[in-house]
């Protein structure tokens, strides 16, 4: 079977008619999928270098700022626009220069300033590098760090495959979910969890914002593995408490 598209009516339809020869994902879209979060004014129109400067991804004359150029990121990726930010740093949409592939660049500011932040980065890179690829787990493509003289306050840049949106934004929008959407999203989520649990991994921070979505056809990928623990570590922690 093929899963449905996430391009669904913004309001609940009075009736739903489906041709018998069509599968759920073959149905024509009835509206636009939720748009990714808008970048700040002028961000998306800037050149990759100017965008990096505005976001603080390049070193300023006072030595403050990120290490995007020092780690070789500017030579391999063209930044396009800011798509998200949080306590960890920022996420930008970007294009890989050699083949035009769309990616997401997650900048972790001062990744080694604290032991907790450093552990989260090491955990995320370790689990994504160790696990075989799976359709419902986000794919880590590259890790960029300063090539010369890395310091304790250096930034780390994680390069991921790009997704259209995440489950939190879709749930908060006025999108209407059919039974097919709920079934397929649940199936993808359970497939991803089964894959993790079979590898002895507990995510520990599973929430809508950590479920990335593609909309045509709908599919879900679990992301953000900073807080993960192995099952053995979790059992030991419970036994000692």
N, C-alpha and C positions, 0 to 999 in steps of 0.2 A: 504493500500500500504506500501511497504518497501522502505526505502531510499537507494541510491547507496553507494558504497564504495568510499572512497576518494583516493584509490590507483589507480591513473589514469595515462595515458601516459605522459611522460615528454615533448613530442612534439605533436603538433596537428596531429591527424591521417588523412590520405587522405580520408578514408571512414569509416563509423561505421556501422557494421552489428550486429543486435541484434536478437536472437532467439525469435520467437513469444511467446514461452511458458515461457520466463524469465521476471521477474520484474527487474527494474533498480538495486536494491541491490543484485540480484542474479547473476549478471554478474561477470565473472572471473576478478580478478585484472590485470591491464596491466602495473604495475610498483610498485615501492616501495613508501610508504607514506613519507612525509618529516620527516627527523630525528629530534628529540628534540635537542636543543642547546647543544653543547659539553661542558663537564666540563673541567676545567683547567687540564693540564697534571698531572697525578698521583692522582687526586681527587677521581675518581671512583674506583681506585684499593685499596685505603686505607681502614683500618678497620673503623667501625662507630666512635670509640673513637678518632682515629687519624684524621679522616676527620673533626670531630667537633672541634678538637684543631687547625687544619690548618685554618679553617674558622673563628675562634675566637668565637665559640659557647660555650666554656667552660672558666672558670675563670683561668687566668694566675697567676703566683706567685706575680705579682704586683697588682693584684686585677682587672685588665682590662679584658674585654671579656664578653661573653654572660652568660646566666643562664640556659642553656639547661639541665644540670645535676640537678641543684637546683630545677627546676620546675618539675622534674620527667620524662622529655622527654626521656632521655637516657635509662630509665628502661622499656619504653613501645615501643620505635621505634628505628630501626636500620637505620641510615643515609646511603644512597647509593652514591649519587653524587650531585654536584651542578648543577642545571638546569637553574638558572636565578638569576639576581641581578639588583637592581635599587636604587633609592634614599632612598627608605623605608628600604632596607636591602637585604636579600637573600631568595631564594627558593631552597629547596633540595628535591629530590626524596627520599622516605624512605619506609620501610616495617614495618607494625605493627607486633610486636613480637608474640602476642598471636594467630593470625590467618593468618599471612603472607599477609595481605591485603596491596596493594600498595596505598600510600598516598603522598601528597605534603605538606611539612612543610614550612610555610612562617614565617621567622624571621623578626620582626619589631624592628630595633635597637633603643634603647632609646625611647620607645613608648610614654613616658610621659615627655620627655624633653621640649616639647612645647605644648601649648594649642591646636594648630591646629592639630598636630600629634595625640594627645590624642583623640580629637573629631573624627578624621577619624577612629581610631581603635574602639572606642565605637560605632560609627554609623554602621560600618561593622558587628561587632558582634551582635549588637542589631537587625538589619534587618534580618540577616541570621538565627538568633535564633527564631525570631518572625514569619517569613513566613513559611507556610507549605511547605513541599518538593515538588519540581517541576522538571520535566525531563530536563528543559532548564535553570535552575538556579543552580549554583555550590553549593554543599552541604558542609557546615561547620561541621566537625566531632568532633572537640575538641579545647579547648583554654587552653594553658599552660602558667602559670606565676610562678614566684618564690614562693615557699611554705612558706618560712620564710624570714622575714625582707625585704619585697619588698621596693625598693628605687625608687626615681624619675627617675633614669637613667636605670631602669630595662627593659629588653627586653620582648616582648610578642611573643609567638609562636602560630600561627593559623594552625590547621591541617585540610586540605581539601582533598576531593577525588582527585585522580590524573587523569590528562588528557594527551593525547598523544602529543598535540601541541596546538598552538593557530592560529587564523585566520591571524594575521599579518605575521607570519613565512611562512604560506602556500601561501599567496598572493605574498610574496617576492621571493618565490622559482619558479622553472620552471614548476610547476605542471599545467596541462591543466584542466580547469573546463568545464565540460559538462553542458548543460542546466539543467539536472537532479540535479547536484550538487548545482547549483545556486538556483534552486527552493527549494530544501530541506533545505539548509542553511538559506535561507530567511524565510522559514516557521518556522524553529526552533527559529530564532531570534524574529520573530513577536509573537510567542507563549510565549516566555519568557517576552517580553515587555508587552504583554497583561496581563500576570499574575501580573507583578509589578504594572502596572497602575491600575488594578482592586483593588489592595491593597493600592492605594493612594501613591505609591512610584515613584519618578523620579530619574533615575540613575545619570544623569548629566556628566558622563564620558564614554559614550559608544563609543568604538573604536575597531578596529580589535584585538589589543593586549589584550583586556578584553573580548574576545570571545574565550573560550576554545573549542577545537575540539577533538572528537574521530573520528578515520578514518575508522574503519571497524565494523559496518556500520557507515556512517558519521552522526554525531550529534553535536549540538552546545549548550554550556552552558555559560550564562552570569556570569561574576565574577567582583571582585573589587568594593565593594559598599561603600568605604570610603566617597566619595563626595555626597552620595544620600541625597535627601530632600523629605519630605512629600509634597503632593499636597497643603495642607492647608498652610504650611510654605512658599511654593513657591508663592502662590497667595498673601499672606500677604506681602512678600518681594517686589513683583511687584507693589502692591497697594501703598506701602510706598515710592517707588522710583519716 
